Amino acid sequence: MSGVMVALVPQDPETDPERVRRDQSDMDGSFAFRGVLPGSYTLIAIEDAWDFPWMQPGSLERYAQHGQNVTIGELMNGAVQLPDPVEVQPR
């Protein structure tokens, strides 16, 4: 789905806000994150979310419950193929 806000959220986004990465999905549903540090994340997709209060405490919890867990390793570089599509959630 194109035009969806996709975010890579660390385990504790309130204490690690600099690790949150966001992008808008392209026409083919693809997206890209740059400068991702190794660690455990949850991948979420939210409709109409560019003005979403990303850093407000507790704002991501309900979306993370339906996200996809992703682990980024030390030597990972380039494209990563997800095993399942990410569920797009309404705002």
HUQUIVEN-V827330 format. One record per backbone hydrogen bond with DSSP energy under -0.5 kcal/mol. NH is the residue of the N-H (numbers start at 1). CO is the residue of the C=O. If there is no record, write none. Layout:
BEGIN
[[NH CO] [NH CO]]
END
This chain:
BEGIN
[[3 25] [4 1] [5 46] [6 4] [6 23] [7 44] [8 21] [9 7] [9 42] [11 40] [13 10] [15 12] [16 12] [19 16] [20 17] [21 8] [23 6] [25 4] [26 30] [29 26] [39 72] [41 70] [42 9] [43 68] [44 7] [44 42] [45 87] [46 5] [47 89] [49 46] [52 49] [54 52] [56 53] [59 56] [61 58] [64 60] [65 61] [66 63] [67 64] [68 43] [70 41] [72 39] [72 70] [73 71] [76 73] [82 80] [89 45] [89 87]]
END
